[in-house]
């Protein structure tokens, strides 16, 4: 502070005062004037800031310790686990959290629970455990999936068994094919594709080649019959038997003509070896009626030639025969007999028959 000295004559006291200025104050210049007050020394502010920070730190530390103790006490609290099964995943998660527990989610397929819903949990409902412990909920991903087995090339019965083991359904369609009958020729979905259990798998089963008409070959020679059957796409299986029919002639076929069968299937034909030989009866000396009966019963045809005779005892009697009695001949062949006739007529012939 600046003080102005009084003007005019000064007393000794005043002069003394001026001369003896207070310590720390500069004496005024001679003849009066001003003197300066000694500067004021202010106290430093940092002790106040340090005190304030200490108070704030103490308060925060106390709050932190209180919060930790509260959390510790809360974490030691035990509560029962509710039932979360049957809830949609999002609702179940929210409920677990609201009950004070943590949550873990496990995704698994289920044959009974729709996709996205809880079907199991751990711990089980009613179990008491500390809060903030985890509850594991198992959420359905839908029906279980399985890889479709390979069916092509299997017999239909084996294909059905493979699908049944995989808990899959099936639909069978029979088709004509060059593959053997009963063999699986195609499938949908293809092998290896993952589908849910219970899915229908479609597969085709061969009925064999397309059926074609069976030609009539009975009565033909074996060469002609074989050529015609093979030309129609059939295999030929011949069997030879003794028969009254001419040798190498087809006398029977199976399947019969008029039906149908798959190409490549077998047609069995029966071929005649020709008739067996048999002993020609001796009929010379017999009357024509008896001779005719004997020969026909033995399987022969009878060729009668009438020959004029003057001997009444030879009338209607077999005078000779060809082949001779006792000779071997094929059944169905003809035996010629010469029969005497007392008459002026010329020689006549008759065949039986």
Protein Blocks (a to p, Z undefined) as FASTA:
>chain_A
ZZdddedjddfklmmmmmmgcehiacddehiaaddddddddddfklmmmmmmmmmmmmmm
mmmmmmmmmmmmmmmpccddddfehiafklmmmmmmmnopacdddddddfkbcghiafbd
cddehiacdehiacdddddebjaddddddfehpafklmmmmmmmnopacdddddddfbde
hiafbdcddehiacdehiacdddddebjaddddddfehiafklmmmmmmmnopacddddd
ddfbdehiafbdcddehiacdehiacdddddebjaddddddfehiafklmmmmmmmnopa
cdddddddfbfklgopafbdcddehiacdehiacddddddddfbdcddddeZZ
